[in-house]
């Protein structure tokens, strides 16, 4: 496998986390509570992206392969929880 193939596989591996991070950051601004002034939408997206990639790597390590539905369920749960914490939604 050449370097371009490796890059293609890595980009495809992290694509669900990137899409979900951008979606949560942008939709969270519209429907969530007023964001804290210390974090912009891009910072929230970056934090949620890192959490999402960590969830994907954890699923790959535990189940030994990429693309299992439990891994994607973990991705959704981890990124949604991260967004909830960053938005401080427990305050109400």
N, C-alpha and C positions, 0 to 999 in steps of 0.2 A: 504494500500500500504506500503510495507516494504522499508527499506533504500536502498536496491539494486535497487528496481523499481524506486525510486525517482532519484537515480543517473543515471540510464539508460535513464529516460525521460529528465533529464537536459542535458546529453551528446548529445542526439538526437536533443534537441532543439538548442544547440549551434553549432552543426556539420556544417550546411551550412555557418555560419559566419567563422568558422575555415578554412574550405576548400577554401572559397573565399579569405580570408586573405592571406593564403599561396600561392594561385595561383597568386594573384595580386602582392605580394612581389617578387616572383620569376620571373614572366613574366615581371614585371616592370623593373627589372634589365637588362633583355635582350633587351627590345624594347624601354624603356623610356630614358630620359636624364641621364647623368652621376649622380649617387646618391651623395648626400652630405656626406662628410666623418664623420659627427657627428652621423648619423643614419645608423646602419647596416640593413641588410634585415630582421633580426629577430625583431628589434625594430619597423620597419615599419609594419611587420606582426602583432605584438602585438597591435599596435595602431589601425590598421584597424580592427582587431578582436574585440576590445572593442567597436569601432563605430558600427560594424556589430551586436554585441549582443544588443547594445542600440536600434538599429533599429528594431530588432526582438521583444524586450520587448515593444517598442512603438506600434508596430503592434498588439501585444497580448493585450495590454491595450485598444487600440482604438476599435478593432474589437471583442474582447472578446474570441478569439480562435486562435490557432496556425495553420499555414499552408495555410493561404489565399495568393492568388497570389499577391495581392497588398502589402502584407508584404514582399514578396520576391522581388518585384519590388523596394520597399523602401530600402531593404538590398543592392541590386545591385547599386542603385543610391547613397546611403550614402557611401558605401565602395569605389566606383569608384571616388567619389568626394574627399574623404579623401586621396586616393592614389595620385590623381592629385595635391592636396595641398601639400602633403609631398614631392612629386617629384619636386615641384615648376615649374610645366609645363607651367604656364602662362608667364614665362620669354622667352619661345620660343625655 
